[in-house]
């Protein structure tokens, strides 16, 4: 819990805003990300990693496994085989969101 809290606060330092669209109502909600870097991935092997983000607690569409209907990276060499969306603690008006992503890398090119 302490690690998650520390991570949530560090996300405020370097954050980017991404938008997710809920398929059924076509509403958008914001999610704040830190700059995420993957330092090492094995080619042609599947691996899992976490992407943490923060969502305003009063957002119109709370993120969950039901509201996130697709996920993609802006890199054709990284294919997502599966993902899971979990929410965690709430603090000072924000909810911690954890996206667990299973990927396969076909090349080390960006």
N, C-alpha and C positions, 0 to 999 in steps of 0.2 A: 504494500500500500504506500509506503514511504517512497519507494522507487517510482511508482506511478505518479505520485503527487509531484515529485521533483521533475519528472519528465514532462508533465503537463505544464509546469511553470516555465521550463526551458523552451517549450514550443512557442511561447509568446515572444521570445527574443528574435528568432528568425522564422517568420511565418509567411506563407503564401496562401491565397484564398482560392479554393476550388469550388465548383458547383456540381451538385448531383441533382438529377431530375427524377422525381417520383413518377413512375410510368402511368399509374391510374388517374392521377389528377393533374399531371404535367406541371407540378409546382417545383420551384427550386429552393434549395436550402444551402447555406454556406457551411464550409468546413475548413478550418485553418490547419495548415500543415507546416511542419518544420521543413527545412531543406533536407531531403532524404537522399542518401548516397549508399549505393551497394558497393562495397569494396572488393568483393570477390564472389564470383559465381562459376560453377563448373559447367562447361559446355555439354549439352545433351544429357543433363541430369536434372531431375526435379528437385527443387528446394522450396522451403517455406520461410517467410519472414513477416514481420509485423510492420505496419505503417500506422503510426499514432497521429491522431488529429483532435482538434477541439471544436465543439459545436456550441453555439450559444444555446443556453437552456430554454430560452423562449422562442426558438426557431419554429417556423410554421410546420415543418415536416421533420420530426425526429428521425435520425438515421437508425436503421435496424436491418436485419437480414431480409425483411419483407419490403422495405422501401428502396433498397439499393438493388436494382434489377440487372445491372451489368457493370463491368469494371474493365478498363483497358489502360495500357501504358502507351505513351507516344514513342514507341520503339517496336518496329516490326520483328525484331529478333527476340523479344520476350513475349512468350505466350502464357496466358493465365489459364491454368488447368482447373483451379478451384479457388474460392475465397469465402471468408466468413466475416461477418460484421458483428462486433460486440460493443456494448457501451459500458462505461464504468462509473467512476466517482463523479460527483458534481461538486464544483467549488467556485465560488465567486461568479456565478452566472454562466458557467461553462460545463459541458459534459465531455468527459474523455471518451473518444471513439477509437477502437482498435480494429484494424482490418488485417486479418491473417490471410496472406496470399500464397498460393502454391503456384510456382512458375517453372517453365522449362525455357532454357536459353538455347537458341540455335546458332548464335555467333557472338563474338566479343565486340562487334562493331556497334557504334551508337545508332 
